[in-house]
Amino acid sequence: MATDKQPKNSRPQKRQRPKRYGTTKKAVLLERSKEYISEVEERANNRFDRTEKPMGFPEDKLTPSNHSFDWQNNPVPLKDEETLAKFVVRKGEFGWLDDERVEEIAKFVENKNMTLDQALSLRSALLQQKTVYSHGRLKSRAKALFRLYNEGVSVVDLSKRFDFPPMNIFRVILGEKRWSKSRIKECLRDPSKMKKREREEFEKAEAADRVSNVDQSETHSRADSFEEILADWFESRGVKIRRQNEMVAEQRLEHGRPINTPDILFLDHVEINGQPVAWIDAKHFYGADVSFQRKKMTKQMSRYIDEWGSGAVVYRHGFSENLFIPGCLMLDAGLLEWFE
């Protein structure tokens, strides 16, 4: 007999609030980090007076000059980033976008406080996070994916169906075929060593994947050019610097590998917007308020802060208003555009 009464032990289900977009609010983190920020700014100001020279400093005694810059920024409102985040990522879409999809995004951003370049860079950050955070689920479905692959389903179709990056699916399938990690790496570098089907699947998966694909040379080339533009900008204003390639060569000789190599190490006292900056790192992407990207950036920048004190990051495509790394000033590249 049907009844409208709830069982005695049942509880009414609470409606869950939708999860807020972005990471912890900047104001909260700023308040928590006040003491730390004061400490690392003091470390930056006093780095020339240390008994033991900081890494990258020349043996000769330095006589640092003082430079102060006003750097205008135009951070992206978190609300607009959230709106774009929901639009630029689609299930099973991991590759380079066709012209029609790019035009669709370009039209969508027209009335937003974001550019097309920022939207596409945000998409890349979200896809990287999605790829990393979904890896456990991908591994748990390895046997099912391998079975479907053996039944003739292509890697790209598996990607669209299960929403995993094509190249990660391909690597998992090769693992299920009992290929060793070294053999997988070797064959991805030289696809001619694969059999016909694997070679064809690799080529299609690589073309449909901009996150986990093997060839990242174009991305690295653009990043290198941006780093040079930034270094030239400071040198043109009389600031003494050391560039990353100099420090990489030096640390390889001394330590056998690069240890701490920001793109620019200042050999002068530099203040930007009233804050001491001992080093700068250039990033050829949009500084999104995405958890995975921020954690990765914080880990990298903390090594530089530990060695030299507070520094800065310059984002080629701007940054979110909520992006915050303690001891690290956020800058966009607007000031450099005329210099390129």
Stockholm file with secondary structure:
# STOCKHOLM 1.0

chainA/1-340         MATDKQPKNSRPQKRQRPKRYGTTKKAVLLERSKEYISEVEERANNRFDRTEKPMGFPEDKLTPSNHSFDWQNNPVPLKDEETLAKFVVRKGEFGWLDDERVEEIAKFVENKNMTLDQALSLRSALLQQKTVYSHGRLKSRAKALFRLYNEGVSVVDLSKRFDFPPMNIFRVILGEKRWSKSRIKECLRDPSKMKKREREEFEKAEAADRVSNVDQSETHSRADSFEEILADWFESRGVKIRRQNEMVAEQRLEHGRPINTPDILFLDHVEINGQPVAWIDAKHFYGADVSFQRKKMTKQMSRYIDEWGSGAVVYRHGFSENLFIPGCLMLDAGLLEWFE
#=GR chainA/1-340 SS CCCCCCCTTCCCCCCCCCCCSSSSCHHHHHHHTHHHHHHHHHHHHTGGGCSSCCTTCCSSCCCCCEEEECCCCCCBCHHHHHHHHHHHCCTTCCSCCCHHHHHHHHHHGGGSSSCHHHHHHHHHHHHHHHHHHTHHHHHHTHHHHHHHHHTTCCHHHHHHHHTCCHHHHHHHHHHHTTCCHHHHHHHHHCGGGSCHHHHHHHHHHHHTCSSSCSCCHHHHHHHHHHHHHHHHHHHTTTCCEEEHHHHHHHHHHHHSSCCCCCSEEESSEEEETTEECSEEEEESSCBCCCHHHHHHHHHHHHHHHHHHCCEEEEETTCBBTTCCBTTEEEEESGGGGGGC
#=GC SS_cons         CCCCCCCTTCCCCCCCCCCCSSSSCHHHHHHHTHHHHHHHHHHHHTGGGCSSCCTTCCSSCCCCCEEEECCCCCCBCHHHHHHHHHHHCCTTCCSCCCHHHHHHHHHHGGGSSSCHHHHHHHHHHHHHHHHHHTHHHHHHTHHHHHHHHHTTCCHHHHHHHHTCCHHHHHHHHHHHTTCCHHHHHHHHHCGGGSCHHHHHHHHHHHHTCSSSCSCCHHHHHHHHHHHHHHHHHHHTTTCCEEEHHHHHHHHHHHHSSCCCCCSEEESSEEEETTEECSEEEEESSCBCCCHHHHHHHHHHHHHHHHHHCCEEEEETTCBBTTCCBTTEEEEESGGGGGGC
//
